[in-house]
Amino acid sequence: MAMVWFGVSMFLKQEITERKLAEEAAQKSEARLKLQIERMPIGCIIWSPDFRVMTWNPAAEKIFGFKAEEMLGKHPYDLIVPKDAQPHVDTIWRRLLEGDTTAYSVNENTTKDGRVITCDWSNTPLKDDGTVIGVLSMVQDITERKQAEEKLALERNRFVTASLAGRVALWVWDLRSGELEWSDIVDSMLGYEAGEFPRTIQAWEELIHPDDRPHVMQMLERHLEQGTPYDTEYRVRTKEGSYIWWRDTGTCQRDEHGKAYQMSGACADITVRKRAEEELKKYHEHLEEMVRERTADLEQASEALRQSERELSIRNRIANIFLTATTDEEIYNDVLNVILEFMESKYGVIGYIDEDGAFVVPSMSRHIWDKCQVPDKSYVFPRDKWGYSSWPRAIREKKTNYTNKVSTLTPKGHIAVSKHISMPIIYQGEVIGLIQIANKETDYTDKDVKLLESLGSIIAPILNARLQRDREEQERKKAEKALHVALDNLKQRTAQLEAANRELEAFSYSVSHDLRAPLRAIDGFSNILLEDYQNRLDEEGKRVLNTIRNSTKQMGQLIDDLLAFSRISRQEVAKSEIDMTRLAKAVFEELKPSIPEQTSQFNLKELPPAQGDQSMIRQVFMNLLSNAIKFTGKKESAVIEVAGWSEENENVYCVKDNGAGFDMQYKNKLFGIFQRLHSAQEFEGTGVGLAIVQRVIHKHGGRVWAEGKVNEGATFYFTLPNILTPLWQRGEGEIL
């Protein structure tokens, strides 16, 4: 019996212990839950089944303004739910007590200070074994968000109303799907039925006027890629085919990577404004034209008066110069200075036609004389060398001409001529001189031509008298001078020819008799030894004799080259027009048999024709192409190219190969006689060929040079004048 009570006692003790542990665990769990609710950033309220406040956290205090002690045990209708919202709240509460899942609602509530706010409620029933023992409500104040949404909706309604009234079409373009949405007004703006206009980006692009489309698409592309503003005006075609003006503005939205995924904007009809602007522009232009015409009339009358006074003064000054000046130089210089002052020009010349028909320029403005850097300046221009620039044309046509364009015919070193007038001085129908003025600050006009011609009418009779007086004396002096010059030239030329002939005869004799005879003997006896005594000679003896024979042949070739070099030196240049392309091709065809058996390519470009001695120029191509063939002989794939082009006063030609090349530090040795950059074992030759090339080109007034790189090839250049005489001596250009 005692054991039974002891067992019951132990059971009761264990049961009591387990119950206490469970209660302590529940208390701890409740404490943790309460702490979490206290810390939640949103309002957290627990209601009893009779809708009384059991828990009211600090966030709820902040939303409604009531402290927890003010709300505990209170019904919401007492303080925070206005009457008009209570029926809705009753419905929600019934559903929760019936065990419904979480219920959401948005309704108005009141705060302690009397404000009405909008709250977002999330209500969840709390159950124990299926019985609702309370309700947990999570609440947020969404008053500001609600007001913002209402404001946005109001603004959207206003914007749509305004777009309809102001003919503004709104659009949204989804760049990912390609869809383009338009507001309904776009159909009426373009003359379509409602919904008829296609809502695609392609349809919009096809509406744009062809002249405006490139600019619009460029603006759109720059906005999408670079973010530049998209705000442009352009014409669009209506359904009936006419065009109206749109102002199109828009902006795009971008993702976190900065890539545009949507763009929205508005198109406003600005046709009326554009038409008004055009009419206003025409009206302003009309007014401005009327003002210009009236102003021009007044200025013309005033300028005519001033010009008449200036002309009278200038006429008197020129007449006084011819009456008082003591020398021709003084006359020309003083008259030119007066002309330049009157014509407001910086530079000028005055000249006359001499008895041979040449144009003589005895006077230039001081500025030209000081600044002109043309070497060997000439002031006499024979008629057959005049060319066709402005001043010869003025003399031939007996008519003044002018231009306000920069002259491109002045020789190197001459001052720049930006604009000029060329006027013939005419007396009794014949041209006796010329005046040329240049570089006025402003453009020359027909009025300037008339002013200069009025001065010419004063100068002409006085200049003619001066020329007639001087010609007899000039003829006598000219005849005497020509006689003395001719005699001196004859003596000098005779002496030069005699000396050259003596040197040539001595050289030819030496080469023919003193050099060639021993060489023939050496070669002949060496050949006899090889043919008649070959059985007595070992291999070394044969090699020595062959070396002797090869050396004599090389010496013979050197003598031939020297003779050719000598002939070039004394040969006169017989110039004629040369077809350089045909000549280069003929020389290469002649050299073809000497090309080694390898893959070779000859590229001949079209060459400009030249003036020169054809036989001499043929020798130039022969030597240069022979060298190119020789120095590409060790290449598996040889390439030789001949090209040419024209520059300012000369033609440039070149022969290029991909052969052995040379080191540029030795370029100055290339054209010296007997100068070689490669050994005879590498490439045969005498070292005279390039010297002949240089001598021929120099005799033609040209230049020769070379460029190269070891094992990468070489290019040899030479030039020939593209005209027979220099530009200045031919009169091809302005004389200022």
C-alpha positions in Angstrom: 0.0 0.0 0.0 2.8 2.3 0.9 4.4 1.5 -2.5 1.2 2.5 -4.3 1.1 5.9 -2.6 4.7 6.3 -3.3 4.1 5.6 -7.0 1.1 7.9 -7.1 3.2 10.6 -5.3 6.0 10.3 -7.8 3.6 10.4 -10.8 1.9 13.5 -9.5 5.3 15.1 -8.8 6.5 14.4 -12.3 3.3 15.7 -13.9 3.5 18.9 -11.9 7.1 19.3 -13.0 6.3 18.8 -16.7 3.4 21.3 -16.4 5.7 23.9 -14.9 8.3 23.4 -17.6 5.6 23.8 -20.3 4.3 27.0 -18.7 7.8 28.4 -18.5 8.4 27.6 -22.2 5.1 29.2 -23.1 6.0 32.3 -21.1 9.4 32.5 -22.9 7.7 32.1 -26.3 5.2 34.8 -25.5 7.9 37.1 -24.3 9.8 36.6 -27.6 6.7 37.2 -29.6 5.9 40.3 -27.7 9.4 41.6 -28.3 9.2 41.0 -32.0 5.9 42.8 -32.2 7.3 45.7 -30.3 10.2 46.0 -32.8 8.2 45.7 -36.0 8.4 48.8 -38.3 4.7 48.6 -39.2 1.7 48.8 -37.0 0.9 45.5 -35.2 -2.4 45.1 -33.3 -3.9 42.0 -31.6 -7.6 42.0 -31.1 -9.7 39.9 -28.7 -12.6 37.9 -30.0 -14.9 40.7 -28.8 -12.9 43.2 -30.9 -11.0 44.8 -28.1 -7.3 45.8 -28.2 -5.0 43.3 -26.6 -1.7 44.5 -28.1 -0.7 47.9 -29.5 2.9 48.3 -30.7 5.0 51.5 -31.0 4.5 51.6 -34.8 0.7 51.7 -34.2 1.2 54.5 -31.7 3.1 56.5 -34.4 0.4 55.9 -37.0 -2.7 56.8 -34.9 -1.2 59.0 -32.2 -2.7 56.9 -29.3 -0.4 55.3 -26.7 -0.8 51.6 -25.9 -2.3 52.4 -22.4 -4.9 54.6 -24.1 -6.0 51.8 -26.5 -5.7 48.6 -24.4 -9.2 47.2 -23.9 -10.8 49.7 -26.3 -13.0 49.0 -29.3 -11.8 50.5 -32.6 -15.1 52.2 -33.2 -14.5 54.3 -30.1 -11.3 56.0 -31.4 -9.9 55.1 -34.9 -12.8 53.9 -37.2 -15.2 56.6 -38.5 -18.9 55.8 -38.7 -19.1 55.6 -42.5 -16.3 52.9 -42.5 -17.8 50.8 -39.7 -20.2 48.7 -41.9 -17.2 47.7 -44.1 -15.2 46.8 -41.0 -18.0 44.8 -39.6 -18.1 42.6 -42.7 -14.4 42.0 -42.5 -14.6 41.1 -38.8 -17.4 38.6 -39.2 -15.4 36.8 -41.9 -12.3 36.6 -39.6 -14.4 35.2 -36.7 -15.8 32.6 -39.0 -12.2 31.4 -39.5 -11.7 33.0 -42.9 -8.1 33.3 -44.1 -6.2 36.6 -44.1 -8.4 39.5 -45.2 -7.0 42.7 -46.8 -8.7 46.0 -46.8 -8.0 49.7 -47.5 -10.2 52.1 -45.5 -10.1 55.5 -43.9 -9.2 55.9 -40.2 -9.0 58.8 -37.7 -6.0 59.8 -35.6 -5.8 61.3 -32.1 -5.4 64.8 -33.5 -8.5 64.4 -35.7 -6.9 63.8 -39.1 -8.4 61.3 -41.5 -5.8 58.9 -43.0 -5.9 56.0 -45.4 -4.6 52.7 -44.1 -3.7 49.4 -45.6 -4.9 46.5 -43.3 -3.7 42.9 -43.4 -5.9 40.8 -40.9 -5.1 37.2 -39.9 -7.3 35.1 -37.4 -5.4 33.5 -34.5 -6.6 29.9 -33.8 -6.2 27.3 -31.0 -7.5 23.9 -31.9 -9.6 25.4 -34.6 -11.1 28.1 -32.3 -10.5 31.8 -33.1 -9.0 33.2 -30.0 -8.0 36.6 -31.5 -7.0 38.5 -34.7 -3.6 39.9 -35.7 -3.7 43.1 -37.8 -0.8 44.6 -39.7 -1.4 48.2 -40.7 0.4 50.8 -42.8 -0.4 54.5 -43.3 -0.6 54.9 -47.2 -2.2 58.4 -47.1 0.7 60.0 -49.0 0.9 57.2 -51.6 -2.9 57.4 -52.1 -2.7 61.1 -52.6 0.1 60.8 -55.1 -1.8 58.2 -57.1 -4.9 60.4 -57.1 -2.8 63.4 -58.2 -1.1 61.3 -60.9 -4.5 60.1 -62.2 -5.8 63.7 -62.2 -2.7 64.9 -64.1 -3.1 62.1 -66.6 -6.7 63.1 -67.2 -5.8 66.7 -67.6 -2.9 65.8 -70.0 -5.2 63.7 -72.1 -7.8 66.5 -72.2 -5.1 69.0 -73.2 -3.7 66.7 -75.9 -7.2 66.4 -77.4 -7.7 70.2 -77.3 -4.2 71.1 -78.5 -3.8 68.3 -81.1 -1.0 66.5 -79.3 -0.5 62.8 -79.9 1.0 60.8 -77.0 3.1 57.8 -77.8 4.9 54.9 -76.0 7.5 52.7 -77.8 8.5 49.4 -76.3 12.0 48.8 -77.7 12.1 45.2 -76.6 8.9 44.1 -78.3 8.9 46.8 -81.0 5.3 47.8 -80.1 4.3 51.5 -80.5 1.2 52.8 -78.8 -0.5 56.1 -79.8 -3.2 58.1 -78.2 -6.4 58.2 -80.2 -5.9 61.8 -81.4 -3.2 60.6 -83.8 -5.8 59.3 -86.2 -7.7 62.5 -86.6 -4.4 64.5 -86.8 -3.4 62.5 -89.8 -6.9 62.3 -91.4 -7.5 58.6 -90.6 -10.6 56.9 -89.2 -10.4 56.0 -85.5 -7.8 53.2 -85.0 -7.0 53.1 -88.8 -3.4 54.4 -88.6 -1.0 51.4 -88.0 0.6 51.4 -84.5 4.1 50.4 -85.7 7.4 52.2 -85.7 7.8 51.4 -89.4 4.5 53.2 -90.2 5.6 56.3 -88.2 9.0 56.3 -90.1 7.3 56.1 -93.5 5.1 59.2 -92.6 8.2 61.4 -92.3 9.1 63.6 -95.3 12.1 62.1 -97.2 14.1 65.3 -96.7 13.5 65.3 -92.9 13.8 61.6 -92.3 17.7 61.3 -92.0 17.9 64.0 -89.5 15.0 62.7 -87.4 16.4 59.1 -87.3 19.8 60.5 -86.4 18.4 62.5 -83.5 16.5 59.3 -82.3 19.6 57.1 -82.6 21.7 59.6 -80.7 19.1 59.9 -77.9 18.9 56.1 -77.5 22.7 55.6 -77.6 24.1 58.7 -76.0 21.2 60.3 -74.1 21.2 63.5 -76.1 17.8 65.4 -76.0 15.2 64.2 -78.5 13.3 67.3 -79.5 12.9 67.9 -83.2 10.5 69.4 -85.8 9.6 67.6 -89.1 6.9 67.1 -91.7 4.6 64.1 -91.8 2.3 63.0 -94.6 -1.4 62.8 -94.0 -3.7 60.2 -95.4 -4.7 62.4 -98.3 -1.0 63.0 -99.2 -0.4 66.6 -97.9 2.1 67.4 -95.2 1.7 68.9 -91.8 4.4 70.0 -89.3 5.0 68.1 -86.0 7.1 68.9 -83.1 8.2 65.6 -81.5 9.7 65.3 -78.0 10.5 62.2 -76.0 12.6 60.5 -73.5 13.6 56.9 -72.8 13.7 54.7 -69.7 16.9 52.7 -69.1 17.6 49.5 -67.2 20.3 49.1 -64.5 22.9 48.6 -67.4 21.9 52.0 -69.0 20.3 50.3 -72.0 17.0 51.9 -73.2 14.0 49.6 -73.0 11.1 52.0 -73.4 10.6 55.5 -74.8 7.6 57.8 -74.5 6.8 61.3 -75.8 4.4 63.6 -77.6 3.9 64.9 -81.1 2.3 68.3 -81.4 0.8 69.8 -84.6 2.7 73.0 -85.2 1.5 73.6 -88.8 -0.2 76.8 -88.1 2.8 78.2 -86.3 5.1 77.2 -89.1 2.9 78.9 -91.7 2.8 82.1 -89.6 6.6 82.0 -89.2 7.0 81.7 -93.0 4.7 84.6 -93.7 6.4 86.7 -91.1 9.8 85.8 -92.6 8.7 86.9 -96.0 7.3 90.1 -94.6 10.6 90.9 -92.9 12.6 90.1 -96.0 10.4 92.5 -98.0 10.9 95.3 -95.5 14.7 94.7 -95.4 14.8 94.7 -99.2 13.0 98.1 -99.3 15.4 99.5 -96.8 18.4 98.2 -98.7 17.1 99.7 -102.0 16.5 103.1 -100.4 19.9 103.0 -98.7 21.7 102.0 -101.8 20.2 104.8 -103.8 21.4 107.3 -101.3 24.9 105.8 -101.0 25.2 105.6 -104.8 24.4 109.3 -105.2 26.9 110.2 -102.4 29.6 107.9 -103.8 29.2 109.3 -107.3 29.8 112.8 -106.0 32.9 111.8 -104.0 34.3 109.8 -106.9 33.9 112.8 -109.3 35.9 114.9 -106.9 38.6 112.2 -106.6 38.9 111.7 -110.3 39.5 115.3 -111.0 42.2 115.4 -108.3 43.9 112.3 -109.7 43.8 113.6 -113.3 45.5 116.8 -112.2 48.3 114.9 -110.3 49.1 112.6 -113.2 49.2 115.4 -115.7 51.6 117.3 -113.4 53.9 114.3 -113.1 54.3 114.0 -116.8 55.0 117.7 -117.1 57.5 118.0 -114.2 59.3 114.7 -114.0 62.8 114.6 -115.4 63.4 110.8 -116.0 61.3 107.9 -117.3 61.9 106.0 -114.0 60.6 108.9 -112.0 57.5 109.1 -114.3 56.6 105.4 -114.0 57.2 105.2 -110.3 55.2 108.4 -109.4 52.3 107.6 -111.8 52.1 104.0 -110.3 52.0 105.4 -106.8 49.1 107.7 -107.7 47.2 104.9 -109.3 47.7 102.5 -106.3 46.5 105.3 -103.9 43.5 106.1 -106.1 42.5 102.4 -106.6 43.2 101.5 -102.9 45.4 98.6 -104.0 48.6 97.3 -102.3 50.6 96.1 -105.3 50.9 97.2 -109.0 53.0 97.4 -112.1 53.0 99.6 -115.2 54.7 98.7 -118.4 54.8 99.3 -122.2 55.1 97.4 -125.5 58.5 97.9 -127.1 59.3 98.0 -130.7 59.7 94.1 -130.9 56.2 93.6 -129.4 57.6 92.5 -126.0 56.1 93.7 -122.8 58.5 95.7 -120.7 57.9 96.4 -117.0 60.2 99.3 -115.9 58.3 100.0 -112.6 56.8 97.9 -109.8 55.5 99.0 -106.5 58.1 99.1 -103.7 56.3 96.3 -101.8 56.7 93.9 -104.7 60.3 94.7 -105.2 61.2 94.2 -101.5 59.2 91.0 -101.0 59.6 89.2 -104.4 62.0 86.2 -104.0 61.8 85.0 -107.7 65.5 84.3 -108.7 66.8 86.1 -111.8 63.7 88.3 -112.1 63.0 89.4 -115.7 61.2 92.5 -116.7 61.0 91.9 -120.4 58.4 89.4 -121.7 58.7 88.5 -125.4 55.3 88.1 -127.2 55.8 84.5 -128.1 56.3 83.6 -124.4 53.3 85.4 -123.0 51.1 82.4 -122.3 47.4 82.8 -121.6 47.1 84.4 -118.1 45.2 87.6 -117.4 47.7 90.2 -118.6 48.5 88.7 -122.0 44.8 88.2 -122.5 44.1 91.9 -121.7 46.6 93.0 -124.3 45.5 90.5 -127.0 41.8 91.3 -126.5 42.3 95.0 -126.0 40.0 94.7 -123.0 40.3 95.0 -119.3 39.7 91.9 -117.2 39.7 91.3 -113.4 39.3 88.5 -110.9 38.8 88.3 -107.2 40.2 84.7 -107.0 43.7 83.8 -105.8 46.2 83.5 -108.7 47.6 80.0 -109.2 50.0 81.1 -112.0 52.6 83.0 -110.0 56.1 81.5 -109.9 57.7 80.1 -106.8 59.0 82.9 -104.5 56.6 85.5 -105.9 54.3 87.4 -103.6 50.8 86.1 -103.2 48.2 87.7 -105.5 44.7 87.3 -104.0 42.8 89.5 -106.6 43.8 91.8 -109.5 42.9 93.9 -112.5 44.8 93.8 -115.8 44.1 96.9 -118.1 45.7 97.6 -121.5 46.8 101.2 -122.2 45.3 101.9 -125.6 46.2 104.8 -127.9 44.5 105.3 -131.3 43.2 101.7 -131.2 46.5 100.0 -130.5 47.8 98.7 -127.2 51.0 100.5 -126.1 51.2 99.4 -122.5 49.5 97.7 -119.5 48.6 98.6 -115.9 48.0 95.8 -113.4 46.9 96.4 -109.8 46.4 93.8 -107.1 45.3 92.9 -103.5 42.7 95.5 -102.7 41.2 95.0 -99.2 37.8 94.5 -100.7 36.8 92.8 -104.0 37.2 94.6 -107.3 34.1 95.6 -109.2 33.0 97.0 -112.6 33.2 100.4 -111.0 36.9 99.9 -110.3 37.5 98.9 -113.9 35.8 102.1 -115.1 38.0 104.3 -112.7 41.2 102.6 -113.9 40.2 103.0 -117.6 39.6 106.7 -117.0 43.2 107.0 -115.7 44.4 105.0 -118.7 42.8 107.6 -121.1 44.9 110.3 -119.4 48.2 108.3 -119.5 47.9 106.9 -123.1 48.8 110.0 -125.2 51.6 111.1 -122.9 53.1 107.6 -122.7 52.9 107.2 -126.5 54.9 110.4 -127.0 57.6 109.3 -124.5 57.9 105.9 -126.3 58.3 107.4 -129.7 61.0 109.7 -128.5 63.0 106.9 -126.9 62.8 104.3 -129.6 65.3 105.7 -132.0 68.0 106.0 -129.3 67.1 102.5 -128.0 67.4 101.0 -131.5 70.9 102.4 -132.0 72.1 101.2 -128.6 70.4 97.8 -129.0 72.2 97.2 -132.4 75.6 98.1 -130.9 75.1 95.9 -127.9 73.8 93.0 -130.0 76.9 93.1 -132.2 79.3 93.0 -129.2 77.4 90.2 -127.5 77.4 88.2 -130.7 81.1 88.5 -131.2 81.9 87.6 -127.6 79.6 84.6 -127.7 81.1 83.4 -131.0 84.7 83.6 -129.6 83.7 81.9 -126.3 81.8 79.1 -128.1 84.6 78.5 -130.6 87.1 78.2 -127.8 84.9 75.8 -125.9 84.4 73.6 -128.9 88.1 73.5 -129.8 89.0 72.5 -126.2 86.3 69.8 -126.1 87.4 68.4 -129.4 91.0 68.2 -128.3 90.1 66.4 -125.1 87.8 64.0 -127.0 90.3 63.1 -129.6 93.0 62.4 -127.0 90.7 60.3 -124.9 89.4 58.3 -128.0 92.9 57.7 -129.2 94.0 56.4 -125.8 91.1 54.1 -125.5 91.3 52.8 -129.0 95.1 52.2 -129.3 96.7 52.2 -125.8 94.1 50.2 -123.9 92.2 48.0 -126.4 95.3 46.5 -128.2 97.0 45.1 -125.0 93.6 43.7 -123.8 93.1 41.9 -127.1 96.6 40.4 -126.9 96.1 39.2 -123.3 92.8 37.6 -124.2 94.1 36.0 -127.4 97.2 34.5 -125.8 95.2 33.2 -122.9 92.8 31.5 -125.2 95.7 29.9 -127.1 97.1 28.5 -123.9 93.7 27.1 -123.0 93.1 25.5 -126.4 96.6 24.3 -127.4 98.2 23.5 -124.0 95.2 22.3 -122.0 96.7 18.8 -121.6 99.7 20.3 -119.9 97.8 22.5 -117.6 96.3 21.3 -114.3 93.0 22.6 -113.1 94.6 25.5 -111.2 96.3 26.7 -114.3 93.1 26.6 -116.3 91.3 28.5 -113.6 94.0 31.2 -113.6 93.8 31.6 -117.4 90.0 31.8 -117.3 90.2 34.5 -114.6 92.6 36.4 -116.9 90.2 36.2 -119.8 87.2 37.3 -117.7 89.2 40.2 -116.3 90.1 41.4 -119.8 86.4 41.2 -120.8 85.4 43.2 -117.8 88.1 45.8 -118.6 86.7 45.9 -122.2 83.3 46.5 -120.8 84.6 49.2 -118.6 86.2 51.0 -121.6 82.9 50.8 -123.5 81.1 52.3 -120.5 83.7 55.1 -120.2 83.3 55.8 -123.9 79.5 56.0 -123.5 79.9 58.3 -120.5 82.2 60.5 -122.6 79.7 60.6 -125.5 76.9 61.7 -123.1 79.1 64.5 -121.9 79.7 66.0 -125.3 76.4 65.0 -127.0 73.9 67.8 -127.6 70.4 67.3 -126.3 67.9 67.1 -129.2 64.6 67.6 -127.4 61.3 66.2 -128.7 58.2 64.9 -127.1 58.7 61.4 -125.7 56.1 58.7 -125.1 57.6 57.5 -121.9 55.2 54.5 -121.5 56.1 53.1 -124.9 59.8 53.8 -124.4 60.0 52.0 -121.0 58.0 49.0 -122.4 60.3 48.7 -125.5 63.5 48.7 -123.3 62.1 46.0 -121.0 61.1 43.8 -124.0 64.7 44.2 -125.3 66.1 43.1 -121.9 63.7 40.1 -121.5 66.2 37.5 -122.7 68.6 38.4 -119.9 66.0 37.8 -117.1 66.9 34.7 -115.1 64.6 31.7 -115.2 62.4 32.6 -112.2 59.0 33.9 -111.4 59.2 37.6 -112.4 56.6 40.3 -112.7 56.9 43.6 -114.6 54.3 46.3 -113.7 54.3 49.3 -116.0 52.0 52.2 -115.0 50.9 54.9 -117.4 53.7 57.5 -117.6 53.3 61.2 -118.3 54.9 62.2 -121.6 58.2 64.3 -121.4 60.3 66.6 -123.4 63.9 65.4 -123.9 66.4 63.5 -126.1 64.8 60.1 -126.8 68.1 58.3 -127.3 69.5 59.6 -124.0 66.3 58.8 -122.0 66.3 55.3 -123.6 69.9 54.9 -122.1 68.5 55.9 -118.7 65.7 53.3 -118.8 68.2 50.7 -120.1 70.6 51.2 -117.2 67.9 51.4 -114.5 66.0 48.3 -115.7 69.2 46.3 -116.3 70.2 47.0 -112.6 66.7 46.0 -111.5 66.9 42.7 -113.3 70.4 42.1 -112.1 69.7 42.8 -108.4 66.5 40.7 -108.4 68.3 37.7 -109.9 68.5 35.9 -106.6 64.9 36.4 -105.7 62.5 33.5 -106.1 59.7 36.0 -107.1 61.0 39.2 -108.6 58.9 42.3 -109.0 59.9 45.3 -111.1 57.7 48.4 -111.4 57.9 51.5 -113.5 55.7 54.5 -112.5 55.4 58.2 -113.0 53.3 61.3 -112.2 53.2 65.0 -112.7 54.0 67.7 -110.2 54.1 71.5 -110.3 56.8 72.1 -112.9 58.2 68.6 -113.5 57.4 65.0 -114.2 58.7 62.3 -111.7 59.5 58.8 -112.8 60.7 55.8 -110.8 62.0 52.3 -111.3 61.3 50.0 -108.3 62.4 46.5 -107.5 62.3 44.0 -104.6 65.9 42.9 -105.0 69.1 43.2 -102.9 68.5 46.9 -102.0 71.2 49.0 -100.3 72.0 50.8 -97.1 70.8 54.4 -97.2 73.9 55.7 -95.4 75.8 55.0 -98.7 73.2 56.7 -101.0 75.6 59.5 -101.9 78.0 57.0 -103.5 75.4 55.5 -105.9 75.9 57.9 -108.7 79.6 58.4 -108.6 81.7 56.9 -111.3 83.3 53.5 -110.4 81.3 53.5 -107.1 79.9 50.1 -106.2 78.0 49.0 -103.1 78.2 45.3 -103.9 81.2 43.2 -104.7 81.8 41.8 -108.2 81.4 38.3 -106.8 77.8 39.2 -105.7 76.8 41.2 -108.8 78.8 41.9 -111.9 79.2 45.5 -113.3 81.6 48.4 -113.8 80.1 51.1 -111.6 79.5 53.5 -114.5 75.8 52.9 -115.3 74.3 55.1 -112.6 76.8 57.8 -113.4 75.6 57.9 -117.0 72.0 58.1 -115.7 72.8 61.1 -113.5 74.7 62.8 -116.4 71.8 62.4 -118.8 69.2 63.7 -116.3 71.3 66.7 -115.3 71.8 67.6 -119.0 67.9 67.7 -119.2 67.7 70.0 -116.1 66.3 67.2 -113.9 67.1 65.5 -110.6 68.0 61.9 -109.7 68.0 60.1 -106.3 67.4 56.7 -104.8 65.8 55.1 -101.8 66.4 51.5 -100.6 66.7 49.0 -97.8 69.0 46.0 -97.6 67.3 42.8 -98.9 64.0 44.7 -99.4 64.7 46.4 -102.7 65.4 49.8 -104.1 63.6 52.7 -105.9 65.4 55.0 -108.3 63.7 58.4 -109.1 64.4 60.9 -111.8 62.6 64.0 -113.0 62.2 65.8 -116.3 60.8 69.3 -116.8 57.2 69.0 -118.1 57.6 72.3 -120.1 60.4 73.5 -122.3 61.1 76.8 -120.5 60.4 78.0 -116.9 56.9 79.4 -116.1 58.2 82.9 -115.5 60.2 83.2 -118.7 57.2 82.0 -120.7 55.0 84.7 -119.3 52.7 81.9 -117.9 51.5 83.8 -114.8 50.9 87.1 -113.3 53.7 89.6 -113.5 53.0 91.2 -110.2 
